[in-house]
Every structure is written in structure tokens, then in C-alpha cells.
């Protein structure tokens, strides 16, 4: 529950938040300011105590481009500086080897900046741990001590940092020291050591590669020479001779194949010519009456001069035969003679054709014989070629191996020459872009940042503590809380009077014998007399508000008997009961106040310390009511005390007895108002026994002290009392502090409003 704003406020707007913040600041400003001041003071002390630290920076380019001729001659591959490679270089920069090299180079083991860590908790723990592991150093040999020590190396590495600059191949190295000059000197030494280490590593790798190449070259040269010799020996053993890169047998087979093809073509032509002649000679020239088809014998027949002459004569006779037949008839003697001569010419032509056929037959047989001889030569060459196929395969394998060894030997020779030349031109892959210089200002602690962090951190912590205190402040501060939590109207907020003191065990003041005889109340404290002596005070006005709520109680018709109780003791219920009774009596009403707090009759010890009888004696009939009542002559107030003569074990039974009920009926008849001072709800159950006696109850809650949970629990355990409550009263209210807790109605607590109507601030 938010204690800084009214419970009935609806919504969580900006105005509510602003009001809550303002109220929180007004209530807890001292906590916030004190916390911020302490944090700022701690920041100043930190800046005063902590020595300054200077950080020097240097940048290294990883992918340093090398000359083109060096790249061509290099036998080592160019590294691809990807993310993994850059991370590897960062680990090398932060490695122990680099740290030891720089420490030895600059003699940092003797630097007090590194040895001054002997007072730190980390170094003390490291020494204890090393003692527990190795025991006394005096027992070990002096040669086992490592220089520099692990503590110095760890201290060095803790001040060294390296990181990649964006997405580039540039590494930023920084080192922190108490001296600006020393920081620049160390970070430059780290960068130079790293570059030199890279150069030495590449030189060693190149030298080892050159030595290996030299040994490999010797082996490859011997192997290539041996392979070539094996090829020559095998050729000599198998009588293999090559011409233009091809074996002789293969060329012979090719030539024989060409000759065989030509021979076969010639044989085919001779066969075709012979077939034509034989087909022509198969016909009988004597029986044939027509001219022989000389075109069928081919070009040889047409080119023969004999056949050509015979044919011309044959054609001439055929023409004459045709002319005579047309003139004299077919059977004429002249036509018959010409026909016989034509037959003779035909026979002559056939004879010549027969002679040509014989010539063609001779050519065919000759071509056939030549073809057979070439086929025999081809078969012999093929058989010889098959016999050396396995030898050729072996030769090819030997020649391929010899050729590969020679090529590999040449490649290694080129690499070896390049490596030998590169040894005279050492180039590192990394280089320092610009050496570090002493930083002009310290890197930490940053004064502005530390102060800002201290101030704003203190404010944040203060606000947090303020919120925590606000949440832990589970007490009643405003009337809105009372109405929201208890669902009861807040009748009044009775201010705290300056004269009020912490309640103490009752001290019985000395009373005169006349006062005892007349039963006149003793002079009460200033609190009880405020309503009479200061009728225009805030306190009196708050008590009037209680009386007005009693007179206008809408729950019951009669509010004659009013019980005043609280959840815990010392919440001011007795004071408010006495003040309310005095106010009513001072106004001219008949009023009696009854002390029903039988176990702790504090009101009786104040008003009637010498009382010999009281409510218990009147109830049991040993004394009359008139003998037990004490009066205040100023306000005409009647008071029925409670006299405690010994321990009372059953006070709740006494309060619910019929005698007490008859007594209260008598009081109702004699007085206009009966104000009852009841015990608290939480420690006792007596109040629950008075529900038949009391018309209405008023719950008194001490402002800023009584816990909300306590009041809720008290009302939950007394439901009959809760139903008869007409409201609650906040007692001992600090009106000046109310403006900080009830921001919505802060103007209500201004003294100017009361002064305007003649009221005092008290």
C-alpha cells in the first residue's frame, strides 16, 4: 500500500506519480542527501587514496604487404588473416612468453611498481598458496627458482590488453602503469618483441624449409637419373626402337595396311572387269543378229583401236543393209551378202573381246597374288606387335615416372633457389604503425566519472533506501489510510502537544485530605487541561470533532455510552477519553468518565490516586455509586475510578457480569454521556466483554507508530467491537510532518488557516 498518497485516489496518472515523488522527497530527503553525501565522500577518498594509472597505446598492422618478388620466391603460404587468425595473434600478444621476454628486457622484476603488490590480498593469497604447495623455499635447490616469478608475470599480464580495432587487421595494444613514461616504454617493448618474434619465427621456418628442400632435391635428382636409366636399359633389352616418338612396328603396320587397302582395291577392279568380259562372252555372236553391246566391256573395249575399226565397219555395213533392205527387200542377194559380212565382223569383234578377257584374267590373278602377299606381311607384323605390347606398357610406365621425377626436381630446384634468396631479405608480416608516447593524462581513476558515479550512485542508493523505508513504513500516517485499510471514517487527527511525554509507570501524586474527603480529582496534566485552558487550540478542535461524530452517529440512534479503546497500550486512548469527557463537561453536559481498564487503571492513578473504592466495589455492592464518584469542579466532570487492590485474574468476567450491566443502566439515567476508558484490544479480551454495555466504540491509533497489521489483526479477532465502531482517531499526530505524507491535502495543515479563525497552532 502506498503510504504517501490517499488510498481512495483512483488511477495512476502522471499527477499521482509526481505527487508520490514529491511526497517521498519531502519525507525521506535527509536519507537521500546523507546517502549521496556519504557516496560523494567515499568517491573523494577513493580518488585520494588510489594512485593514478596511465595507459599507453600502440597499434600493430598484421597483414603487412610484402614485395611482389618476395611473394613469388616465398615457399611459405601467405596467411589469411580471418577472425580465427587474428584471435590467435591476440593470444600470442598476451602470452607468457612475450611477458617474460619484456620483463627480462626492461628488468621489470626490480621495478617497485610490480613489487609493490605485496600488500594486496591477491599477492598474499598467492604467497600462501605457493607456500602450501611447495613448502619452505629454503629446502629446495636455488636453481629451481624461476625468474621472473609467476606473480610478476601475472601482474604484468593483468595490465596488458590487446584487441582488434573494428573489423580491420590492426591490433591495439595498451599497457597501464603508474608512470606515463614507463607505460609507453613497456608497450613499445611489447610491440617490438612481438614483431621480432614473428620475424624470427618466419626466418626459422624458412630456414628449416630450405634445409629440407636441399635434402629433397638430392633425393629427387638421384631418383630421376635412376628412372631414365631404367627406361634405356629396358628398351635395349626388348629391341624397341622409336621413330618420331613412335615404335617401328607400329609404323610398319600402318604402311602395310595402306598397301593392303590399295591391293584390295586393284583386285576388286580386276574382278569387276573380268566379270564384264565373261558376261559378254557368254552370248553367241553367230546367233545374235544385232550388234554386241560394246559399252558393257568398259573403257578398255572402247579404247582398243582394233575394236574401234571393226565397229566402224560393222556400223557402215549395218547402214547399207538397212538402205538395201528398204530398197530391194530383205531377201535380196546383195542384202544377204551384207548381212553375212556383218556376222563376220561381229565374230571378229568377239574374238578381240575374248583376247581382252584373257588379258584381264591375267591382271586379276596378279592383283590377287599381290593382295595375298600383303596380307601375309600384315599378319606377320601384327604378331610381332602383339609380342611387344607388354614391353611398351612397361616402357610408358617407366618413362612417365622418369618424367614426373624430372618435373618435380625442377620445381623443387626453383623453390630452393627462391628460399635461398629470401633468407637474405627477411620481412615480417606485422609492423608497428606508430610508436607509443607517454600519455598526457591518467586513464584511471577518472575523476569526473568517479565523482559522477559517486554522486548519482549515492542518489540512486538513497532513493532506493527511501523507497525501502517508505515500503517498510507500515504504520498509519493519513486519514485516507485509515479509511482505506480499516473501512472506517477517520473522526479526527489529534495533534501531538509539546508537553506530552512518554508514558511511564504511574506515580501517585500526593493529594490533600480535603480532596480525599470531598472526592475532588487531582490537578491533571497539561494534556488533560488543554481543552479547558486552550479552547481555541488545534488539539481542542480535534476533540470537538470526536464529540460531533458521536452526536451524529448514523449507525445507532443512541450514542450515550462511548467506549474508547486502542489496539496496543500507550496509544493515547486514556488522554483522548479524559479530554473528550472534559470537553463535554465544559460545554455544560452531564458527563461521567469510567475507568474500565481494570488491570492497568492509568486514568485513576492520574485523576484519583487516593481513591479507596471504585467500579468493582460499586458493582459488588460494598459501596454506593455516590461514594465512589470523584468530581472536577472546573468542568463538573464525574469520574468513576477503578481501584486495584491485588491481581485480578478474571477481569472479562467482571465486565460482563449483571452487576456491571445494572451499574451502566444507572449511569445512563443519571448522565447525558458516559465515556468509558477501555483496555487495548490486542493484549486483553476485556473489551470484547463490554459489547452489551457500550453503545459505540472509538478506536484510537497512534500516528506513525502503530502497525497496520496489528490494528487489522486486533479488529479481526474482535468482530463484535468492529461492528460497533463509529470511527478511528489518529492520536499524537505530527501536524508539521503531515504535509510530507498527505501531499494532496498539504494545504489543510497550514497554520494560517487556523490563525485566521483565532485558533492557535497547538
PyMOL commands that set and color helices and strands:
alter all, ss='L'
color gray80, all
select helices_A, chain A and resi 14-49+68-73+83-93+96-106+108-110+112-119+121-134+137-139+142-144+150-159+180-237+248-281+294-297+299-303+305-328+333-387+389-422+447-472+479-486+513-518+526-533+538-551+573-586+602-607+615-619+625-628+651-655+658-670+686-690+708-716+719-724+735-741+743-749+751-756
alter helices_A, ss='H'
color red, helices_A
select strands_A, chain A and resi 54-61+160-164+170-177+242-243+246-247+431-434+490-495+561-566+591-595+629-632+637-640+673-677+696-702+725-733
alter strands_A, ss='S'
color yellow, strands_A
deselect
rebuild
show_as cartoon
